[in-house]
Amino acid sequence: MISLARPVTIRSILFALIALNFIGIALSEVQRRALVYQSIDAERQMALQVETIRQAQIELKLLQERQVRVLAWHDSKVDRVVASLLVPQAQQDAKQSLAALSRERDASRIRQVVILRAALDHYHADHGVFPGPFADSSIEDLRGVLVGGRYIESVPDDPLRREQLRYTTDGAADGQRYGLKVWLENGGNCLTGLGFESSGWWGALPACPF
């Protein structure tokens, strides 16, 4: 009886081990597929963000081209002569038109900053830090890392080519903070970025309202 029972017991153990092996293989396959689906979903989300930035840049470029055409008209000699002959009501209308253009240029600057912040966030996601170190630099100094790294198509340029955006990581040795100094025609200088609230960058500038 003992010699007959032993093969049955060994066979049962072997079947159990085989069953556990199949279960392990099945669980590994489920985990692998879950990771593949997560990776595909992450790639789709990143592609959607990139497309959103690209569309915003196209709209910004069209707006800047329109502003250049309007500014060229206002700067013409004929326009200055006609403006000097306008009646008071027409002069008031001209002032309102120029004020509207000023607000459009500020809207263009705000869009540039929003696009730039998104590009900096993507750079941080890839490298774990923000571009640096920069004490107080023109945004043009980031052309190599942002445009060269394909995080943004072009470096923002002020519609009037006056005040340029300023960028800094001064005092942020860990690369986890940055500041952008933004100039608006209707509001002056303001500060935006990440972790800038108590940084003292550029003095006591107010936070940008966007």
Accessible surface in RSA format (square Angstrom, percent):
REM  Atomic radii and reference values for relative SASA: ProtOr
REM  Chains: A
REM  Algorithm: Lee & Richards
REM  Probe-radius: 1.40
REM  Slices: 20
REM RES _ NUM      All-atoms   Total-Side   Main-Chain    Non-polar    All polar
REM                ABS   REL    ABS   REL    ABS   REL    ABS   REL    ABS   REL
RES MET A   1   185.85  96.2 151.11 100.0  34.73  82.7 124.13 105.5  61.72  81.8
RES ILE A   2   137.44  78.2 131.39  97.9   6.05  14.6 135.43  97.5   2.01   5.5
RES SER A   3    86.59  73.2  69.66  93.0  16.94  39.0  53.76 114.5  32.84  46.0
RES LEU A   4   130.01  72.4 124.78  89.3   5.23  13.1 125.40  88.1   4.61  12.4
RES ALA A   5    57.49  52.9  49.99  77.1   7.50  17.1  56.65  79.8   0.84   2.2
RES ARG A   6   152.52  64.0 147.45  75.2   5.07  12.1  47.85  65.4 104.67  63.4
RES PRO A   7    63.49  46.3  57.43  52.3   6.06  22.0  61.50  50.8   1.99  12.4
RES VAL A   8    85.80  56.5  85.48  77.4   0.32   0.8  85.48  74.3   0.32   0.9
RES THR A   9    76.80  54.6  72.97  74.0   3.83   9.1  53.35  71.7  23.45  35.4
RES ILE A  10    90.86  51.7  90.70  67.6   0.17   0.4  90.83  65.4   0.03   0.1
RES ARG A  11   120.43  50.6 119.08  60.7   1.36   3.2  37.36  51.1  83.07  50.3
RES SER A  12    62.42  52.7  54.44  72.7   7.98  18.4  33.84  72.1  28.57  40.0
RES ILE A  13    94.64  53.9  92.36  68.8   2.28   5.5  94.64  68.1   0.00   0.0
RES LEU A  14    94.30  52.5  94.22  67.4   0.08   0.2  94.22  66.2   0.08   0.2
RES PHE A  15   126.99  63.5 122.63  76.0   4.37  11.4 123.36  74.8   3.63  10.4
RES ALA A  16    52.73  48.5  44.12  68.1   8.61  19.6  52.09  73.4   0.64   1.7
RES LEU A  17   102.20  56.9  97.25  69.6   4.94  12.4  97.56  68.5   4.64  12.5
RES ILE A  18    90.06  51.2  87.55  65.2   2.50   6.0  89.99  64.8   0.06   0.2
RES ALA A  19    48.42  44.5  42.68  65.9   5.73  13.0  47.80  67.3   0.61   1.6
RES LEU A  20   112.15  62.5 104.89  75.0   7.25  18.2 105.11  73.8   7.03  18.9
RES ASN A  21    89.99  62.1  80.90  78.2   9.09  21.9  21.82  52.5  68.17  65.9
RES PHE A  22   130.23  65.2 126.55  78.4   3.68   9.6 126.75  76.8   3.47   9.9
RES ILE A  23    96.19  54.7  93.57  69.7   2.62   6.3  96.16  69.2   0.04   0.1
RES GLY A  24    33.47  41.3   0.00   N/A  33.47  41.3  31.97  87.7   1.50   3.4
RES ILE A  25    99.21  56.5  95.29  71.0   3.92   9.5  97.78  70.4   1.43   3.9
RES ALA A  26    54.74  50.3  47.44  73.2   7.30  16.6  54.15  76.3   0.59   1.6
RES LEU A  27   106.57  59.3 106.44  76.1   0.13   0.3 106.44  74.8   0.13   0.3
RES SER A  28    66.77  56.4  61.65  82.3   5.12  11.8  32.24  68.6  34.53  48.4
RES GLU A  29    59.48  34.1  57.14  43.2   2.34   5.6  32.61  63.1  26.87  21.9
RES VAL A  30    95.35  62.7  92.80  84.0   2.55   6.1  94.19  81.8   1.16   3.2
RES GLN A  31   118.31  66.2 115.31  84.3   3.00   7.2  35.93  76.5  82.39  62.5
RES ARG A  32   128.51  54.0 125.55  64.0   2.96   7.0  65.23  89.1  63.28  38.4
RES ARG A  33   130.51  54.8 129.80  66.2   0.72   1.7  25.26  34.5 105.25  63.8
RES ALA A  34    43.57  40.1  37.76  58.3   5.81  13.2  42.59  60.0   0.98   2.6
RES LEU A  35   116.60  64.9 112.22  80.3   4.38  11.0 112.42  79.0   4.17  11.2
RES VAL A  36    62.25  41.0  59.18  53.6   3.06   7.4  62.25  54.1   0.00   0.0
RES TYR A  37   143.59  67.0 138.69  78.9   4.90  12.7 102.20  76.8  41.38  51.0
RES GLN A  38   116.44  65.1 107.92  78.9   8.52  20.3  43.49  92.6  72.95  55.3
RES SER A  39    57.97  49.0  48.95  65.3   9.02  20.8  32.12  68.4  25.85  36.2
RES ILE A  40    69.26  39.4  69.15  51.5   0.11   0.3  69.15  49.8   0.11   0.3
RES ASP A  41    77.77  54.5  76.94  76.6   0.83   2.0  18.69  44.0  59.07  58.9
RES ALA A  42    59.79  55.0  50.02  77.2   9.77  22.2  55.45  78.1   4.33  11.5
RES GLU A  43   116.62  67.0 108.36  82.0   8.26  19.7  45.47  88.0  71.15  58.1
RES ARG A  44   165.72  69.6 157.86  80.5   7.86  18.7  52.98  72.4 112.73  68.3
RES GLN A  45    94.04  52.6  93.59  68.4   0.44   1.1  29.46  62.7  64.58  49.0
RES MET A  46    85.74  44.4  84.21  55.7   1.53   3.6  78.79  67.0   6.95   9.2
RES ALA A  47    61.14  56.2  49.82  76.9  11.31  25.7  56.34  79.3   4.80  12.7
RES LEU A  48   112.87  62.9 108.10  77.3   4.76  12.0 112.32  78.9   0.55   1.5
RES GLN A  49    86.57  48.4  83.60  61.1   2.97   7.1  28.41  60.5  58.15  44.1
RES VAL A  50    79.09  52.0  77.95  70.6   1.14   2.7  78.40  68.1   0.69   1.9
RES GLU A  51    69.75  40.0  69.02  52.2   0.73   1.7  40.58  78.5  29.17  23.8
RES THR A  52    83.79  59.6  78.11  79.2   5.68  13.5  66.38  89.2  17.41  26.3
RES ILE A  53    21.71  12.4  20.54  15.3   1.17   2.8  21.71  15.6   0.00   0.0
RES ARG A  54    94.15  39.5  93.49  47.7   0.66   1.6  38.57  52.7  55.58  33.7
RES GLN A  55    74.94  41.9  74.94  54.8   0.00   0.0  30.11  64.1  44.83  34.0
RES ALA A  56    29.58  27.2  26.74  41.3   2.84   6.5  28.99  40.8   0.59   1.6
RES GLN A  57    23.20  13.0  18.37  13.4   4.83  11.5  13.57  28.9   9.63   7.3
RES ILE A  58    71.65  40.8  69.24  51.6   2.41   5.8  71.42  51.4   0.24   0.7
RES GLU A  59    90.56  52.0  86.36  65.3   4.20  10.0  28.82  55.7  61.74  50.4
RES LEU A  60    16.86   9.4  16.86  12.1   0.00   0.0  16.86  11.8   0.00   0.0
RES LYS A  61   131.92  64.4 130.97  80.4   0.94   2.2  73.72  66.4  58.20  62.0
RES LEU A  62   110.55  61.6 105.06  75.2   5.49  13.8 105.59  74.2   4.96  13.3
RES LEU A  63    35.69  19.9  30.92  22.1   4.77  12.0  35.14  24.7   0.55   1.5
RES GLN A  64    46.85  26.2  45.82  33.5   1.03   2.5  16.71  35.6  30.14  22.9
RES GLU A  65    74.17  42.6  70.03  53.0   4.13   9.8  32.44  62.7  41.73  34.1
RES ARG A  66   107.44  45.1 107.44  54.8   0.00   0.0  36.12  49.4  71.32  43.2
RES GLN A  67     3.43   1.9   3.18   2.3   0.24   0.6   3.18   6.8   0.25   0.2
RES VAL A  68    93.89  61.8  91.89  83.2   2.00   4.8  92.90  80.7   1.00   2.7
RES ARG A  69   154.74  65.0 143.63  73.2  11.11  26.4  73.90 101.0  80.84  49.0
RES VAL A  70    39.99  26.3  37.06  33.6   2.93   7.1  39.99  34.7   0.00   0.0
RES LEU A  71    36.45  20.3  36.45  26.1   0.00   0.0  36.45  25.6   0.00   0.0
RES ALA A  72    63.88  58.7  47.20  72.8  16.68  37.9  55.43  78.1   8.46  22.4
RES TRP A  73   153.83  61.7 146.81  71.1   7.02  16.5 125.03  66.7  28.80  46.7
RES HIS A  74    33.96  18.6  25.92  18.0   8.04  20.6  15.49  16.0  18.47  21.5
RES ASP A  75    96.12  67.3  85.52  85.1  10.60  25.1  24.95  58.7  71.17  71.0
RES SER A  76    41.53  35.1  32.03  42.8   9.49  21.9  38.12  81.2   3.40   4.8
RES LYS A  77   159.85  78.0 154.54  94.8   5.31  12.6  97.37  87.6  62.48  66.6
RES VAL A  78   110.83  72.9 108.14  97.9   2.68   6.5 110.75  96.2   0.07   0.2
RES ASP A  79    22.25  15.6  18.52  18.4   3.72   8.8   4.16   9.8  18.09  18.0
RES ARG A  80   132.56  55.7 123.62  63.0   8.95  21.3  65.96  90.1  66.61  40.4
RES VAL A  81    90.77  59.7  87.79  79.5   2.98   7.2  90.74  78.8   0.02   0.1
RES VAL A  82    74.64  49.1  74.04  67.0   0.60   1.4  74.47  64.7   0.17   0.5
RES ALA A  83    40.08  36.9  35.36  54.6   4.72  10.7  36.07  50.8   4.01  10.6
RES SER A  84    82.47  69.7  48.34  64.5  34.13  78.6  49.52 105.5  32.94  46.1
RES LEU A  85   141.23  78.7 113.34  81.1  27.88  70.1 118.00  82.9  23.22  62.5
RES LEU A  86    56.66  31.6  45.20  32.3  11.46  28.8  47.53  33.4   9.14  24.6
RES VAL A  87    96.39  63.4  92.33  83.6   4.06   9.8  95.53  83.0   0.86   2.3
RES PRO A  88   110.38  80.4 103.91  94.7   6.46  23.5 105.27  86.9   5.10  31.7
RES GLN A  89   118.36  66.2 113.32  82.8   5.04  12.0  55.97 119.1  62.39  47.3
RES ALA A  90    27.57  25.4  22.44  34.6   5.14  11.7  25.02  35.2   2.55   6.8
RES GLN A  91    72.45  40.5  70.69  51.7   1.75   4.2  16.28  34.7  56.16  42.6
RES GLN A  92    82.98  46.4  81.50  59.6   1.48   3.5  25.27  53.8  57.71  43.8
RES ASP A  93    71.47  50.1  66.18  65.9   5.30  12.5  27.62  65.0  43.86  43.7
RES ALA A  94    33.37  30.7  26.28  40.6   7.09  16.1  33.04  46.5   0.33   0.9
RES LYS A  95   135.99  66.3 130.04  79.8   5.95  14.2  76.35  68.7  59.63  63.5
RES GLN A  96   102.18  57.1  96.59  70.6   5.59  13.3  35.08  74.7  67.10  50.9
RES SER A  97    50.73  42.9  41.86  55.9   8.86  20.4  28.45  60.6  22.27  31.2
RES LEU A  98    86.76  48.3  83.90  60.0   2.86   7.2  84.31  59.2   2.44   6.6
RES ALA A  99    42.04  38.7  34.48  53.2   7.56  17.2  40.73  57.4   1.31   3.5
RES ALA A 100    39.26  36.1  37.62  58.0   1.65   3.7  38.12  53.7   1.14   3.0
RES LEU A 101    12.40   6.9  12.20   8.7   0.20   0.5  12.33   8.7   0.07   0.2
RES SER A 102    14.83  12.5  14.83  19.8   0.00   0.0  11.30  24.1   3.53   4.9
RES ARG A 103   140.83  59.1 134.36  68.5   6.47  15.4  60.47  82.6  80.36  48.7
RES GLU A 104    51.66  29.7  49.40  37.4   2.27   5.4  24.58  47.6  27.08  22.1
RES ARG A 105    21.64   9.1  21.64  11.0   0.00   0.0   0.11   0.2  21.53  13.0
RES ASP A 106    11.42   8.0  11.42  11.4   0.00   0.0   9.86  23.2   1.56   1.6
RES ALA A 107    46.18  42.5  41.55  64.1   4.64  10.5  44.82  63.1   1.36   3.6
RES SER A 108     0.00   0.0   0.00   0.0   0.00   0.0   0.00   0.0   0.00   0.0
RES ARG A 109     8.15   3.4   7.70   3.9   0.45   1.1   7.82  10.7   0.32   0.2
RES ILE A 110    51.88  29.5  51.88  38.7   0.00   0.0  51.88  37.4   0.00   0.0
RES ARG A 111    97.21  40.8  95.13  48.5   2.09   5.0  26.47  36.2  70.75  42.9
RES GLN A 112     7.10   4.0   6.12   4.5   0.98   2.3   1.45   3.1   5.65   4.3
RES VAL A 113     0.29   0.2   0.29   0.3   0.00   0.0   0.29   0.3   0.00   0.0
RES VAL A 114    72.66  47.8  71.08  64.3   1.58   3.8  71.08  61.8   1.58   4.3
RES ILE A 115     9.68   5.5   8.35   6.2   1.33   3.2   9.68   7.0   0.00   0.0
RES LEU A 116     0.45   0.3   0.45   0.3   0.00   0.0   0.45   0.3   0.00   0.0
RES ARG A 117    53.22  22.3  53.22  27.1   0.00   0.0  16.18  22.1  37.04  22.5
RES ALA A 118    30.71  28.2  25.09  38.7   5.62  12.8  29.90  42.1   0.81   2.1
RES ALA A 119     0.00   0.0   0.00   0.0   0.00   0.0   0.00   0.0   0.00   0.0
RES LEU A 120     0.00   0.0   0.00   0.0   0.00   0.0   0.00   0.0   0.00   0.0
RES ASP A 121    76.59  53.6  70.07  69.7   6.51  15.4  23.08  54.3  53.51  53.4
RES HIS A 122    27.93  15.3  27.15  18.9   0.77   2.0  14.94  15.4  12.99  15.1
RES TYR A 123    28.26  13.2  28.26  16.1   0.00   0.0   4.04   3.0  24.22  29.9
RES HIS A 124    49.77  27.2  48.51  33.7   1.25   3.2  33.59  34.6  16.18  18.8
RES ALA A 125    75.49  69.4  36.75  56.7  38.74  88.1  46.78  65.9  28.71  76.0
RES ASP A 126    93.58  65.6  57.27  57.0  36.31  85.9  16.79  39.5  76.79  76.6
RES HIS A 127   101.45  55.4  71.04  49.4  30.41  77.8  52.97  54.6  48.49  56.4
RES GLY A 128    38.90  48.0   0.00   N/A  38.90  48.0  30.78  84.5   8.12  18.2
RES VAL A 129    59.30  39.0  59.30  53.7   0.00   0.0  59.30  51.5   0.00   0.0
RES PHE A 130     6.58   3.3   2.96   1.8   3.62   9.4   2.96   1.8   3.62  10.3
RES PRO A 131     2.90   2.1   0.47   0.4   2.43   8.8   2.90   2.4   0.00   0.0
RES GLY A 132    45.17  55.7   0.00   N/A  45.17  55.7   8.03  22.0  37.14  83.2
RES PRO A 133   133.05  97.0 112.94 103.0  20.10  73.1 115.12  95.0  17.92 111.4
RES PHE A 134    42.67  21.3  38.42  23.8   4.25  11.1  42.46  25.7   0.21   0.6
RES ALA A 135    73.76  67.8  58.15  89.7  15.61  35.5  59.62  84.0  14.13  37.4
RES ASP A 136    71.71  50.2  53.96  53.7  17.75  42.0  23.30  54.8  48.41  48.3
RES SER A 137    16.13  13.6  13.29  17.7   2.84   6.5   2.96   6.3  13.17  18.5
RES SER A 138    27.26  23.0  25.47  34.0   1.79   4.1  20.74  44.2   6.52   9.1
RES ILE A 139     2.40   1.4   2.29   1.7   0.11   0.3   2.29   1.6   0.11   0.3
RES GLU A 140    83.18  47.8  78.58  59.4   4.60  11.0  47.38  91.6  35.80  29.2
RES ASP A 141    82.50  57.8  57.00  56.7  25.50  60.3  16.10  37.9  66.40  66.2
RES LEU A 142     0.31   0.2   0.31   0.2   0.00   0.0   0.31   0.2   0.00   0.0
RES ARG A 143   106.03  44.5 105.72  53.9   0.31   0.7  48.53  66.3  57.50  34.8
RES GLY A 144    56.58  69.8   0.00   N/A  56.58  69.8  40.88 112.2  15.70  35.2
RES VAL A 145    55.88  36.8  48.36  43.8   7.52  18.1  54.23  47.1   1.65   4.5
RES LEU A 146     2.45   1.4   2.45   1.8   0.00   0.0   2.45   1.7   0.00   0.0
RES VAL A 147    39.38  25.9  32.16  29.1   7.21  17.4  32.16  27.9   7.21  19.6
RES GLY A 148    59.06  72.8   0.00   N/A  59.06  72.8  32.34  88.7  26.73  59.9
RES GLY A 149    38.48  47.4   0.00   N/A  38.48  47.4  22.43  61.5  16.05  35.9
RES ARG A 150   223.15  93.7 191.59  97.7  31.55  75.1  66.88  91.4 156.26  94.7
RES TYR A 151    36.18  16.9  25.83  14.7  10.34  26.9  20.30  15.3  15.87  19.6
RES ILE A 152    11.47   6.5   3.28   2.4   8.20  19.8   8.85   6.4   2.62   7.1
RES GLU A 153   112.59  64.6  88.46  66.9  24.12  57.4  45.47  87.9  67.12  54.8
RES SER A 154    69.81  59.0  66.13  88.3   3.68   8.5  34.79  74.1  35.02  49.1
RES VAL A 155    15.80  10.4   4.48   4.1  11.32  27.3   4.71   4.1  11.09  30.1
RES PRO A 156    16.27  11.9   4.90   4.5  11.37  41.3  12.24  10.1   4.03  25.0
RES ASP A 157    48.59  34.0  45.42  45.2   3.17   7.5  29.71  69.9  18.88  18.8
RES ASP A 158    11.72   8.2   4.73   4.7   6.99  16.5   3.50   8.2   8.21   8.2
RES PRO A 159    22.78  16.6   0.80   0.7  21.98  79.9   9.14   7.5  13.64  84.8
RES LEU A 160    38.99  21.7  19.61  14.0  19.38  48.7  23.77  16.7  15.21  40.9
RES ARG A 161   181.85  76.4 157.53  80.3  24.32  57.9  54.52  74.5 127.33  77.2
RES ARG A 162   157.95  66.3 131.80  67.2  26.15  62.3  44.00  60.1 113.95  69.1
RES GLU A 163    87.71  50.4  79.44  60.1   8.27  19.7  10.15  19.6  77.56  63.3
RES GLN A 164    64.76  36.2  52.37  38.3  12.39  29.5  34.45  73.3  30.30  23.0
RES LEU A 165    19.23  10.7  15.29  10.9   3.94   9.9  15.98  11.2   3.25   8.7
RES ARG A 166    73.58  30.9  73.58  37.5   0.00   0.0  20.19  27.6  53.39  32.4
RES TYR A 167     0.00   0.0   0.00   0.0   0.00   0.0   0.00   0.0   0.00   0.0
RES THR A 168     1.85   1.3   1.85   1.9   0.00   0.0   1.59   2.1   0.25   0.4
RES THR A 169     6.25   4.4   3.15   3.2   3.10   7.4   2.52   3.4   3.73   5.6
RES ASP A 170    80.56  56.4  72.53  72.2   8.03  19.0   7.44  17.5  73.12  72.9
RES GLY A 171    68.77  84.8   0.00   N/A  68.77  84.8  39.38 108.1  29.39  65.8
RES ALA A 172     9.93   9.1   0.00   0.0   9.93  22.6   2.17   3.1   7.76  20.6
RES ALA A 173   114.74 105.5  68.03 105.0  46.70 106.2  81.64 115.0  33.09  87.7
RES ASP A 174    91.88  64.4  73.55  73.2  18.32  43.3  47.60 112.0  44.28  44.2
RES GLY A 175    11.20  13.8   0.00   N/A  11.20  13.8  11.20  30.7   0.01   0.0
RES GLN A 176    69.32  38.8  63.66  46.5   5.66  13.5  36.25  77.2  33.07  25.1
RES ARG A 177    68.76  28.9  68.76  35.1   0.00   0.0  29.70  40.6  39.06  23.7
RES TYR A 178     4.78   2.2   4.78   2.7   0.00   0.0   0.37   0.3   4.41   5.4
RES GLY A 179     0.00   0.0   0.00   N/A   0.00   0.0   0.00   0.0   0.00   0.0
RES LEU A 180     0.00   0.0   0.00   0.0   0.00   0.0   0.00   0.0   0.00   0.0
RES LYS A 181    52.31  25.5  51.00  31.3   1.31   3.1   7.68   6.9  44.63  47.5
RES VAL A 182     1.07   0.7   1.07   1.0   0.00   0.0   1.07   0.9   0.00   0.0
RES TRP A 183    57.84  23.2  51.20  24.8   6.64  15.6  33.22  17.7  24.62  39.9
RES LEU A 184    13.53   7.5  13.00   9.3   0.53   1.3  13.00   9.1   0.53   1.4
RES GLU A 185    50.13  28.8  20.37  15.4  29.75  70.8   9.53  18.4  40.60  33.1
RES ASN A 186    85.36  58.9  57.30  55.4  28.06  67.6  33.83  81.4  51.52  49.8
RES GLY A 187    69.52  85.7   0.00   N/A  69.52  85.7  34.47  94.6  35.05  78.5
RES GLY A 188    27.04  33.3   0.00   N/A  27.04  33.3  23.56  64.7   3.48   7.8
RES ASN A 189    52.28  36.1  42.47  41.0   9.80  23.6   3.08   7.4  49.20  47.6
RES CYS A 190     6.90   5.2   6.90   7.7   0.00   0.0   6.84  17.3   0.06   0.1
RES LEU A 191     8.00   4.5   7.94   5.7   0.05   0.1   7.94   5.6   0.05   0.1
RES THR A 192     7.21   5.1   7.21   7.3   0.00   0.0   1.15   1.5   6.07   9.2
RES GLY A 193    18.61  23.0   0.00   N/A  18.61  23.0   0.00   0.0  18.61  41.7
RES LEU A 194    93.16  51.9  92.17  65.9   0.99   2.5  93.16  65.4   0.00   0.0
RES GLY A 195    27.39  33.8   0.00   N/A  27.39  33.8  20.63  56.6   6.76  15.1
RES PHE A 196    26.26  13.1  24.23  15.0   2.03   5.3  24.23  14.7   2.03   5.8
RES GLU A 197   139.24  79.9 102.92  77.9  36.32  86.5  65.40 126.5  73.84  60.3
RES SER A 198   113.80  96.2  78.22 104.4  35.57  81.9  52.05 110.8  61.75  86.5
RES SER A 199    30.94  26.1   0.44   0.6  30.50  70.3   5.24  11.2  25.70  36.0
RES GLY A 200    59.02  72.8   0.00   N/A  59.02  72.8  35.39  97.1  23.63  52.9
RES TRP A 201    18.25   7.3  14.36   6.9   3.89   9.1  14.47   7.7   3.78   6.1
RES TRP A 202    54.79  22.0  20.25   9.8  34.54  81.1  32.79  17.5  21.99  35.7
RES GLY A 203    49.62  61.2   0.00   N/A  49.62  61.2  37.49 102.9  12.13  27.2
RES ALA A 204   110.52 101.6  67.33 103.9  43.19  98.3  79.26 111.6  31.26  82.8
RES LEU A 205    45.73  25.5  27.65  19.8  18.08  45.5  27.68  19.4  18.05  48.6
RES PRO A 206    83.47  60.8  72.80  66.4  10.67  38.8  83.46  68.9   0.01   0.0
RES ALA A 207    65.86  60.6  44.02  67.9  21.84  49.7  44.30  62.4  21.55  57.1
RES CYS A 208    13.70  10.4   0.00   0.0  13.70  32.2   0.00   0.0  13.70  14.8
RES PRO A 209   114.63  83.5  74.08  67.5  40.55 147.4  89.01  73.5  25.62 159.3
RES PHE A 210    62.09  31.1  18.99  11.8  43.10 112.1  49.35  29.9  12.74  36.5
END  Absolute sums over single chains surface
CHAIN  1 A    13917.1      11793.6       2123.5       8861.2       5055.9
END  Absolute sums over all chains
TOTAL         13917.1      11793.6       2123.5       8861.2       5055.9
